[in-house]
Amino acid sequence: MNLEAFCYIGLLRFPEQLEPALALLPEAENAEAAKLLAAVKEMPKHELLQRWGRLRRDEYAALCKSTRELTGIRLEELSPHLRDRCVSWLVDHNG
């Protein structure tokens, strides 16, 4: 689980429920998420959105690169429907 995304989305969508939700995480992840949350919880909404967008772009770039290395498929050249099915299959078979 990406704790950075967990904190950004939690603060943007469910800020009042985020801290209680941390208790559901395993102890090591809980401590890491609490530290991250303390660092970002006072940020303005636009900064959280920018960071979340950057995180998503970076994750997508990494996914495209690993897909190309594993299969030779260039995700950006597939139709959206086929891209979603390909990513789903890759996650199911390669973690």
DSSP file (Angstrom, degrees, kcal/mol; ACC not computed):
  #  RESIDUE AA STRUCTURE BP1 BP2  ACC     N-H-->O    O-->H-N    N-H-->O    O-->H-N    TCO  KAPPA ALPHA  PHI   PSI    X-CA   Y-CA   Z-CA
    1    1 A M              0   0    0      0, 0.0     2,-1.0     0, 0.0     3,-0.1   0.000 360.0 360.0 360.0 138.3    0.0    0.0    0.0
    2    2 A N     >  -     0   0    0      1,-0.2     4,-2.2     2,-0.1     5,-0.1  -0.771 360.0-169.0 -88.2 105.3    1.3    3.4   -0.8
    3    3 A L  H  > S+     0   0    0     -2,-1.0     4,-2.4     1,-0.2     5,-0.2   0.802  84.3  58.9 -67.9 -29.3    1.0    5.3    2.4
    4    4 A E  H  > S+     0   0    0      2,-0.2     4,-2.5     1,-0.2    -1,-0.2   0.948 109.5  43.2 -63.6 -47.8    1.6    8.7    0.8
    5    5 A A  H  > S+     0   0    0      1,-0.2     4,-2.9     2,-0.2     5,-0.4   0.899 111.0  56.8 -63.0 -40.5   -1.4    8.2   -1.5
    6    6 A F  H  X S+     0   0    0     -4,-2.2     4,-2.1     1,-0.2    -2,-0.2   0.918 111.2  42.8 -56.0 -46.3   -3.4    6.9    1.6
    7    7 A C  H  X S+     0   0    0     -4,-2.4     4,-2.6     2,-0.2     5,-0.2   0.920 115.0  48.6 -69.6 -44.3   -2.7   10.2    3.4
    8    8 A Y  H  X S+     0   0    0     -4,-2.5     4,-2.2     2,-0.2     5,-0.2   0.955 116.5  41.6 -61.8 -50.0   -3.3   12.5    0.5
    9    9 A I  H  X>S+     0   0    0     -4,-2.9     4,-3.0     1,-0.2     5,-0.6   0.908 114.2  53.1 -65.6 -41.1   -6.6   10.9   -0.5
   10   10 A G  H  X5S+     0   0    0     -4,-2.1     4,-1.7    -5,-0.4     7,-0.2   0.924 111.7  44.8 -59.7 -44.6   -7.6   10.6    3.1
   11   11 A L  H  <5S+     0   0    0     -4,-2.6    -1,-0.2     1,-0.2    -2,-0.2   0.860 118.0  44.4 -68.0 -35.2   -7.0   14.3    3.8
   12   12 A L  H  <5S+     0   0    0     -4,-2.2    -2,-0.2    -5,-0.2    -1,-0.2   0.870 129.8  20.2 -77.3 -37.4   -8.7   15.3    0.5
   13   13 A R  H  <5S+     0   0    0     -4,-3.0    -3,-0.2    -5,-0.2    -2,-0.2   0.829 138.1  15.1-103.6 -38.6  -11.8   13.1    0.8
   14   14 A F    >X< +     0   0    0     -4,-1.7     3,-1.5    -5,-0.6     4,-1.0  -0.392  63.3 157.5-138.3  57.6  -12.3   12.0    4.4
   15   15 A P  H 3> S+     0   0    0      0, 0.0     4,-0.6     0, 0.0     3,-0.5   0.843  77.3  52.6 -58.6 -35.9  -10.2   14.2    6.7
   16   16 A E  H 34 S+     0   0    0      1,-0.2    -5,-0.1     2,-0.1    -2,-0.0   0.701 114.7  42.8 -73.1 -17.4  -12.3   13.5    9.8
   17   17 A Q  H <> S+     0   0    0     -3,-1.5     4,-1.7    -7,-0.2    -1,-0.2   0.499  92.1  85.2-103.2  -6.7  -11.9    9.7    9.3
   18   18 A L  H  X S+     0   0    0     -4,-1.0     4,-1.4    -3,-0.5    -2,-0.1   0.952  87.8  47.5 -67.0 -51.5   -8.3    9.5    8.4
   19   19 A E  H >X S+     0   0    0     -4,-0.6     4,-0.6     1,-0.2     3,-0.6   0.923 113.9  47.2 -60.8 -44.7   -6.7    9.4   11.8
   20   20 A P  H >4 S+     0   0    0      0, 0.0     3,-0.9     0, 0.0     4,-0.3   0.860 108.4  57.7 -62.1 -31.5   -9.1    6.7   13.1
   21   21 A A  H >< S+     0   0    0     -4,-1.7     3,-1.7     1,-0.2     4,-0.4   0.786  91.8  69.5 -68.7 -26.2   -8.4    4.8    9.9
   22   22 A L  H X< S+     0   0    0     -4,-1.4     3,-1.6    -3,-0.6    -1,-0.2   0.827  87.5  66.6 -59.8 -30.3   -4.7    4.7   10.7
   23   23 A A  T << S+     0   0    0     -3,-0.9    -1,-0.3    -4,-0.6    -2,-0.2   0.710  91.8  62.3 -64.7 -18.8   -5.5    2.3   13.5
   24   24 A L  T <  S+     0   0    0     -3,-1.7    -1,-0.3    -4,-0.3    -2,-0.2   0.654  87.8  90.7 -80.5 -15.5   -6.5   -0.3   11.0
   25   25 A L  S <  S-     0   0    0     -3,-1.6     5,-0.0    -4,-0.4     6,-0.0  -0.443  93.0 -92.4 -77.7 152.7   -3.0   -0.4    9.5
   26   26 A P     >  -     0   0    0      0, 0.0     4,-3.0     0, 0.0     5,-0.2  -0.264  47.1-101.9 -57.1 155.2   -0.4   -2.8   10.7
   27   27 A E  H  > S+     0   0    0      1,-0.2     4,-2.2     2,-0.2     5,-0.2   0.864 119.7  47.3 -53.7 -46.7    1.8   -1.3   13.5
   28   28 A A  H  > S+     0   0    0      1,-0.2     4,-1.9     2,-0.2    -1,-0.2   0.921 116.5  43.9 -64.1 -43.7    4.8   -0.5   11.3
   29   29 A E  H  > S+     0   0    0      1,-0.2     4,-3.0     2,-0.2     5,-0.2   0.864 110.2  57.3 -68.4 -35.3    2.7    1.1    8.6
   30   30 A N  H  X S+     0   0    0     -4,-3.0     4,-2.5     2,-0.2    -2,-0.2   0.929 107.8  46.4 -60.3 -46.4    0.6    2.9   11.2
   31   31 A A  H  X S+     0   0    0     -4,-2.2     4,-1.9     2,-0.2    -1,-0.2   0.912 114.7  46.9 -63.8 -43.1    3.7    4.6   12.6
   32   32 A E  H  X S+     0   0    0     -4,-1.9     4,-2.3     1,-0.2    -2,-0.2   0.916 113.9  47.6 -65.0 -43.3    5.0    5.5    9.1
   33   33 A A  H  X S+     0   0    0     -4,-3.0     4,-3.1     2,-0.2    -2,-0.2   0.882 109.7  53.2 -66.2 -38.8    1.6    6.9    8.0
   34   34 A A  H  X S+     0   0    0     -4,-2.5     4,-2.2    -5,-0.2    -1,-0.2   0.896 110.3  47.8 -63.5 -39.8    1.2    8.9   11.3
   35   35 A K  H  X S+     0   0    0     -4,-1.9     4,-1.4     2,-0.2    -2,-0.2   0.919 114.2  46.2 -66.5 -43.5    4.6   10.5   10.7
   36   36 A L  H  X S+     0   0    0     -4,-2.3     4,-1.4     1,-0.2     3,-0.2   0.918 111.4  52.2 -63.7 -43.6    3.7   11.3    7.1
   37   37 A L  H  X S+     0   0    0     -4,-3.1     4,-2.4     1,-0.2     3,-0.4   0.901 105.8  54.2 -60.5 -42.0    0.3   12.6    8.1
   38   38 A A  H  < S+     0   0    0     -4,-2.2     4,-0.3     1,-0.2    -1,-0.2   0.855 109.7  49.3 -60.2 -33.9    1.9   14.9   10.6
   39   39 A A  H  < S+     0   0    0     -4,-1.4    -1,-0.2    -3,-0.2    -2,-0.2   0.770 123.6  27.3 -76.8 -25.9    4.1   16.3    7.9
   40   40 A V  H >< S+     0   0    0     -4,-1.4     3,-1.8    -3,-0.4    -2,-0.2   0.564  91.0  91.6-114.7  -9.9    1.3   17.0    5.4
   41   41 A K  T 3< S+     0   0    0     -4,-2.4    -3,-0.1     1,-0.3    -1,-0.1   0.722  88.7  50.2 -68.1 -19.8   -1.9   17.6    7.3
   42   42 A E  T 3  S+     0   0    0     -4,-0.3    -1,-0.3    -5,-0.2    -2,-0.1   0.417  85.2 114.8 -94.5   1.8   -1.5   21.3    7.5
   43   43 A M  S <  S-     0   0    0     -3,-1.8    -3,-0.1     1,-0.1     2,-0.0  -0.399  75.2-104.1 -70.0 147.6   -0.8   21.7    3.7
   44   44 A P    >>  -     0   0    0      0, 0.0     4,-1.9     0, 0.0     3,-0.6  -0.330  31.8-109.3 -67.4 157.0   -3.4   23.6    1.7
   45   45 A K  H 3> S+     0   0    0      1,-0.2     4,-2.5     2,-0.2     5,-0.2   0.870 117.2  56.1 -56.2 -41.4   -5.7   21.5   -0.5
   46   46 A H  H 3> S+     0   0    0      1,-0.2     4,-2.2     2,-0.2    -1,-0.2   0.864 106.9  50.4 -63.4 -34.4   -4.1   22.7   -3.7
   47   47 A E  H <> S+     0   0    0     -3,-0.6     4,-2.5     2,-0.2    -1,-0.2   0.905 109.8  49.9 -68.9 -40.9   -0.7   21.4   -2.5
   48   48 A L  H  X S+     0   0    0     -4,-1.9     4,-2.6     2,-0.2    -2,-0.2   0.915 111.4  49.5 -61.5 -42.7   -2.2   18.0   -1.6
   49   49 A L  H  X S+     0   0    0     -4,-2.5     4,-2.6     2,-0.2    -2,-0.2   0.909 111.1  49.1 -63.2 -42.3   -3.8   17.8   -5.0
   50   50 A Q  H  X S+     0   0    0     -4,-2.2     4,-2.4     2,-0.2    -2,-0.2   0.922 113.2  46.6 -63.7 -43.6   -0.5   18.7   -6.7
   51   51 A R  H  X S+     0   0    0     -4,-2.5     4,-2.5     2,-0.2    -2,-0.2   0.903 113.0  48.8 -65.7 -40.8    1.4   16.1   -4.7
   52   52 A W  H  X S+     0   0    0     -4,-2.6     4,-2.5     2,-0.2    -2,-0.2   0.916 111.9  49.6 -65.4 -41.9   -1.2   13.4   -5.3
   53   53 A G  H  X S+     0   0    0     -4,-2.6     4,-2.4     2,-0.2    -2,-0.2   0.907 111.6  48.5 -61.9 -42.1   -1.1   14.2   -9.1
   54   54 A R  H  X S+     0   0    0     -4,-2.4     4,-2.5     2,-0.2    -2,-0.2   0.908 110.8  51.2 -64.1 -42.2    2.7   14.0   -9.1
   55   55 A L  H  X S+     0   0    0     -4,-2.5     4,-2.4     1,-0.2    -2,-0.2   0.918 110.7  48.2 -61.1 -44.6    2.6   10.7   -7.3
   56   56 A R  H  X S+     0   0    0     -4,-2.5     4,-2.5     2,-0.2    -2,-0.2   0.909 111.4  50.1 -63.7 -42.7    0.1    9.3   -9.7
   57   57 A R  H  X S+     0   0    0     -4,-2.4     4,-2.4     2,-0.2    -2,-0.2   0.921 112.0  48.0 -61.3 -43.8    2.1   10.4  -12.7
   58   58 A D  H  X S+     0   0    0     -4,-2.5     4,-2.1     1,-0.2    -2,-0.2   0.902 112.4  48.4 -64.6 -41.4    5.3    8.9  -11.3
   59   59 A E  H  X S+     0   0    0     -4,-2.4     4,-2.3     2,-0.2    -1,-0.2   0.898 111.9  49.4 -65.7 -39.7    3.5    5.6  -10.5
   60   60 A Y  H  X S+     0   0    0     -4,-2.5     4,-2.7     2,-0.2    -2,-0.2   0.900 109.9  51.0 -66.7 -40.1    2.1    5.5  -14.0
   61   61 A A  H  X S+     0   0    0     -4,-2.4     4,-2.3     1,-0.2    -1,-0.2   0.909 111.2  48.3 -62.6 -41.3    5.5    6.2  -15.6
   62   62 A A  H  X S+     0   0    0     -4,-2.1     4,-2.6     2,-0.2    -2,-0.2   0.889 111.3  50.7 -65.9 -38.8    7.0    3.3  -13.5
   63   63 A L  H  X S+     0   0    0     -4,-2.3     4,-2.4     2,-0.2     5,-0.2   0.923 110.6  48.8 -63.9 -45.0    4.1    1.0  -14.6
   64   64 A C  H  X S+     0   0    0     -4,-2.7     4,-2.3     1,-0.2    11,-0.2   0.917 112.8  48.5 -60.7 -43.3    4.6    1.9  -18.3
   65   65 A K  H  X S+     0   0    0     -4,-2.3     4,-2.3     2,-0.2    -2,-0.2   0.935 113.2  45.2 -64.7 -47.3    8.4    1.2  -18.0
   66   66 A S  H  X S+     0   0    0     -4,-2.6     4,-2.5     2,-0.2     5,-0.2   0.874 112.9  51.7 -67.2 -35.0    8.0   -2.1  -16.2
   67   67 A T  H  X>S+     0   0    0     -4,-2.4     4,-2.8    -5,-0.2     5,-0.8   0.923 110.6  48.1 -64.2 -44.1    5.3   -3.2  -18.6
   68   68 A R  H  X5S+     0   0    0     -4,-2.3     4,-1.3     4,-0.2    -2,-0.2   0.901 114.1  46.9 -63.1 -40.7    7.5   -2.4  -21.6
   69   69 A E  H  <5S+     0   0    0     -4,-2.3    -2,-0.2    -5,-0.2    -1,-0.2   0.885 118.4  40.9 -69.1 -38.6   10.5   -4.2  -20.0
   70   70 A L  H  <5S+     0   0    0     -4,-2.5    -2,-0.2    -5,-0.2    -1,-0.2   0.874 137.7   7.0 -76.1 -38.2    8.4   -7.3  -19.1
   71   71 A T  H  <5S-     0   0    0     -4,-2.8    -3,-0.2    -5,-0.2    -2,-0.2   0.605  86.8-119.6-124.4 -17.7    6.3   -7.6  -22.3
   72   72 A G     << +     0   0    0     -4,-1.3     2,-0.4    -5,-0.8    -4,-0.2   0.454  68.9 137.0  82.9   0.3    7.5   -5.1  -24.9
   73   73 A I        -     0   0    0     -6,-0.7     2,-0.8     1,-0.0    -1,-0.3  -0.654  49.8-145.7 -83.6 133.9    4.0   -3.6  -24.8
   74   74 A R    >   -     0   0    0     -2,-0.4     3,-2.1     1,-0.2     4,-0.4  -0.864   8.5-162.6 -99.7 103.1    3.8    0.2  -24.8
   75   75 A L  G >  S+     0   0    0     -2,-0.8     3,-1.7     1,-0.3    -1,-0.2   0.837  85.4  63.1 -55.5 -37.1    0.8    1.0  -22.6
   76   76 A E  G 3  S+     0   0    0      1,-0.3    -1,-0.3    -3,-0.1     7,-0.0   0.674  99.9  55.1 -66.2 -14.9    0.5    4.5  -23.9
   77   77 A E  G <  S+     0   0    0     -3,-2.1    -1,-0.3     2,-0.1    -2,-0.2   0.511  92.3  90.5 -94.2  -6.1   -0.2    3.2  -27.4
   78   78 A L  S <  S-     0   0    0     -3,-1.7    -5,-0.0    -4,-0.4    -3,-0.0  -0.533  86.5-101.8 -88.4 155.9   -3.2    1.0  -26.3
   79   79 A S     >  -     0   0    0     -2,-0.2     4,-3.0     1,-0.1     5,-0.2  -0.380  40.2-106.9 -66.4 155.7   -6.8    2.0  -26.3
   80   80 A P  H  > S+     0   0    0      0, 0.0     4,-2.4     0, 0.0     5,-0.2   0.891 119.3  48.9 -54.8 -42.2   -8.0    2.9  -22.8
   81   81 A H  H  > S+     0   0    0      2,-0.2     4,-2.0     1,-0.2     5,-0.2   0.944 114.9  43.2 -64.0 -47.7  -10.1   -0.3  -22.5
   82   82 A L  H  > S+     0   0    0      1,-0.2     4,-2.5     2,-0.2    -1,-0.2   0.873 111.8  55.2 -66.3 -36.7   -7.3   -2.5  -23.6
   83   83 A R  H  X S+     0   0    0     -4,-3.0     4,-2.6     2,-0.2     5,-0.2   0.928 107.9  48.8 -60.6 -46.3   -4.8   -0.7  -21.4
   84   84 A D  H  X S+     0   0    0     -4,-2.4     4,-2.3    -5,-0.2    -2,-0.2   0.905 113.2  46.8 -61.4 -42.3   -7.0   -1.3  -18.4
   85   85 A R  H  X S+     0   0    0     -4,-2.0     4,-2.4     2,-0.2    -1,-0.2   0.895 112.6  49.8 -67.5 -39.2   -7.3   -5.0  -19.2
   86   86 A C  H  X S+     0   0    0     -4,-2.5     4,-2.6     2,-0.2    -2,-0.2   0.929 112.2  46.9 -64.7 -46.3   -3.6   -5.3  -19.8
   87   87 A V  H  X S+     0   0    0     -4,-2.6     4,-2.6     2,-0.2     5,-0.2   0.918 112.1  51.0 -62.5 -43.6   -2.7   -3.6  -16.5
   88   88 A S  H  X S+     0   0    0     -4,-2.3     4,-2.3    -5,-0.2    -1,-0.2   0.924 111.8  47.1 -59.7 -45.2   -5.2   -5.8  -14.6
   89   89 A W  H  X S+     0   0    0     -4,-2.4     4,-2.0     2,-0.2    -2,-0.2   0.918 112.1  50.1 -63.1 -44.0   -3.7   -8.9  -16.2
   90   90 A L  H  X S+     0   0    0     -4,-2.6     4,-2.3     1,-0.2     5,-0.3   0.911 111.2  48.4 -63.1 -42.3   -0.1   -7.8  -15.4
   91   91 A V  H  X S+     0   0    0     -4,-2.6     4,-1.7     1,-0.2    -1,-0.2   0.923 112.0  49.9 -63.3 -43.8   -1.0   -7.0  -11.8
   92   92 A D  H  < S+     0   0    0     -4,-2.3    -1,-0.2    -5,-0.2    -2,-0.2   0.850 121.7  33.1 -62.3 -34.9   -2.7  -10.4  -11.4
   93   93 A H  H  < S+     0   0    0     -4,-2.0    -2,-0.2    -5,-0.2    -1,-0.2   0.624 132.1  25.9-100.8 -15.0    0.2  -12.3  -12.8
   94   94 A N  H  <        0   0    0     -4,-2.3    -3,-0.2    -5,-0.2    -2,-0.2   0.379 360.0 360.0-130.1   2.0    3.2  -10.3  -11.7
   95   95 A G     <        0   0    0     -4,-1.7    -4,-0.2    -5,-0.3    -3,-0.1   0.497 360.0 360.0  74.7 360.0    2.1   -8.5   -8.5
